[in-house]
Amino acid sequence: MNKIQIAGKEFEILLENDQISKRTRLIAIQIDVDYESRCPVFIGVLNGGFIFMADLLKEINVSCEVGFIKVSSYVGTESTGKVKEIFGLPGDLHNRDVIVVEDIVDTGLTLSYILTEIHKQNPSSVTVCTLLLKPDALTTKIEELEYVGFEIANEFVVGYGLDYDGLGRNLKDVYRAKTVVIP
Ligand code: IMP
C-alpha cells in the first residue's frame, strides 16, 4: 500500500519494512562489535519504540539486559513550564553500559531529559540508538547519538510504532504525511 488514510489524514509510504529490517540488522552488527565482551542495558522508550526495540534486540548477539521506560509530559506551573517525568527507569545503572533505544528524535528535548536522568546514576557509558532522526528539527546537540537508522526530512511520520492521534502504530511500514499542494 503506497497511500493510506489515518483519522482522515493522508499518508504516503516513506520506508518499507524490508528497508527497515536491513538497516536494523546492520545497526545490530555494529552494536555487537562495539559492545563485545560487555553486557549493555538496552532501555527502550515507550510507546513508539516498542517495535524497533523488539526487532533490534532479536538481531543482537552480545549478552545484554533489556528494559523499557515511559516519559510523560504535562504542563507544570508557570515557573516550571513543561514538566517531564520518567516511569520505569532502572535504579542500578551505576557502572553499566547503557543504550537508549528511541523510535524518533525530533527536537531532541525528550531524549535530552532522559539522558540527564540516566547520567545522574554515573553509568560507564551511554549511547542512543534511534530508528529515525529529523536533523533539521533538532534544537539541542546530543553527543550520545551513536546509531541512527534513517535521517528524514522535518515532516510527520507514522507506522512501525509511531502514531498519529494514537493510531497507526501497528503499520509494518513508515508513512509520511502528504503535503497539501496549494495551486
Ligand atoms: P522530541 O522531544 O521533539 O524529540 O519528540 C520525541 C517524541 O515525539 C518521539 O518519541 C515521538 O513519540 C514523538 N514524535 C516526534 N516526531 C514524530 C512524528 O513524526 N511522528 C510521530 N511521533 C513523533
Boltz pocket constraint, residues with backbone or C-beta under 6 A from the ligand:
constraints:
  - pocket:
      binder: B
      contacts: [[A, 48], [A, 102], [A, 103], [A, 104], [A, 105], [A, 106], [A, 107], [A, 108], [A, 109], [A, 110], [A, 111], [A, 155], [A, 156], [A, 157], [A, 158], [A, 162], [A, 163], [A, 164]]
      max_distance: 6.0
